[in-house]
Every structure is written in C-alpha cells, then in structure tokens.
C-alpha cells in the first residue's frame, strides 16, 4: 500500500512537546499485544484465526484498519469479548502487573463493556487533561465537587485523580446512571424526578457548607442546578462537564447568562468527551468562537478519533458530519476502531493540537430513539 500520513511526526504539547507519530505508537502496541510469549491471549488467538503475522503485517495505521478494523460480525464479537471474557485475556501478560484499574462504560445498550488501564497510561490521561484545564483557566488548589457516576465507571476515578493532582479536596455525589436510564426507558417519570430530588438533597448542603471551587458534572446536571441554587453566590471558579452532549445554544446560555460570577463574568467552563474504555478528548475553546461550537481533540498518539460516513464508513471531509470512531493504542489495551453511538463534525487541527478534532458531538441520529441519555 502507499505511504500514509500517519507516520508524520507531531509535537505532543501535554508531554513537553515530545515528538512522536501514530505509527510509532502503533508499532509499540502491536509488538506488545502480539508477542508470542507475553502477548494478549485474545489477540494471539485472533492472529491465528486471521492468518496474520501482525508484527510484520501491521506497521501503519491504515494496516491496522485493513486487518483489524471492527466491522459487522467482527465488531459484535469484539464488543462481546469486552463484556464477557476475563479481562486478563485482553491484556498482554507483560502488562498484567501494571494494571491500575478496570473501567466500565455506562451500560447504555446492555451489559457494560470493560477495559483495563495501566498506571502509566492513566497518569498520561490525567496529565493531558490537567494541561488542557490549565490552558483554559480552570484554577488549581480548589476543592472539587463531582456529581457523576462513581463505582465501576472510569469517570469517577478520573475526577478523583484530577482533584488530587490539582491540589484540592474531592467531594462526590454518586449518580447511578443505569437506574436513571431504566426509569426514563420505562416512562417512570415520577421515579426519575424523585431520584433527581435525591441527588439535589445531597448536592445543596455540600455547595452551601463547603468551599467548592470546581464543579465537575454533566451538561444535563448543569441545566438543572440553577433551579435550586444561586450560581453567582456559590463562588464557583471553574466548571468541567462531560458525559452528555451539549449543543452550541445551550453552551452559549451557560457562558453568557447562567454560569457567571458575582461580577457577571463567565466562569471558566470546559468539556471533556470520551468513554469508559478508551480515554478522553478535551475541549479547545477560543474567545473568538462566537458560534459556541464545542471542539474536542483526542489524546494522540494514544487515542485516534475519526469521523466516518454514516453509510460507507469512509472518513468524511473537513466540515462534514459522520459517526465517531475511537481507536485506543496503548500497551495494555488495544481497540482497533470502536464505532461510537455519537456523531460529530470533522474539524482541522487547531493550535496547540497538530491533529484532527471533532465538533458538536451528539447522539447518532439513527439511534436518537433507542439511546437513553438521562443525565449521563
């Protein structure tokens, strides 16, 4: 095949401008997962089934898509492996003792999918996020209130580590997003309302009694919260949101009218986009963004996201909308292109990111009726 652009060296700004490429990262990951002695039980079995010599056949990102890209029956098989196989089967033997945690997705479409995170990768994920938060004015040395899913959900551990590394105390209110989605799905509006009251009963005392400087929650909770508290009086100094989609109109409302400090200035507000098995994209906001588009960039070279045509699966042109596909390239866990239940617009690199991003993420149009979003 011809030479692709994935071997291009890029500066990784969150790692002190280290120079790397997607292909360089991929080659390390393939060498680890397909090591005959210490590789992943799952991937070595798959290599035999496909009659591959992975470490020879896959050196370019396009090779990965051609040989291991998740499509049709193979996608279903891989998702089932993430749900039902022992997690150690998916992790190379050489990485077993390096695993920090097993994270789960929200379980929107049934049994949750699981993935392993090493301490090294999770630290890199935290470094990436803190770098973005600093760049966009989220202050350090402030206590944080996290209103979101804890338990097996990766986001809860992520939020705790963000608070710890930024120098603040961590307060949390657990959101059982799975039960809320069941209430919504079965039309149990009274139960849904009572559950949200239950959350509010826990949130308000913390906000009123503790010196909370950072609020970390979902955009849906941010819509509900002003009904119960005076935002300006809370003295919140930064807001991080994730877990649910936010449209430009709502974002503009947050920035210009709702989340303002006592002097009427917009409180720094930044989004994070991702899932429980891959990693995170961070928002890159500019004051020149008067349309309030929400622009996210992935944690390359560990995470690559593409926007593909709804029908053909081909990568769309810049400015076009399509389905989001995540690739995770880490030594402990490999995901060769998971189609998300999200759609977005493909956008060009924008400083300080030297790679593509995704804009205005929303639930996939074909799944609007079947996906239950709830508050996360």
Secondary structure, DSSP 8 states (H G I E B T S, - for coil): ----GGG--EEEGGGTTEEE-HHHHHHHHHHHHT-TTTS-HHHHHHHHHTT--HHHH--SHHHHHHHH---HHHHHHHHHHHHHS-HHHHS-GGGGGGEEEEEE---TTSS--EEEEEHHHHHHHHHHHHHHHHHTT--SS-EEEEEE--TTBHHHHHHHHHHHHTT--EEEEE--HHHHHHHHHTT-HHHHHHHHHHHHHHHHHHHHHS-EEEEEE-HHHHHHHTTTS-HHHHT--EEEEESS---HHHHHHIIIIISB-TTS-B--EEEEEE-SSS-EEEE---TT-TT---EEEE-TTTEEEEEE-TTT--B--TT-EEEEEEEEEETTEEEEEEEEEEEEEEE---TT--S-EEEEEEE-GGGTTT---TT-
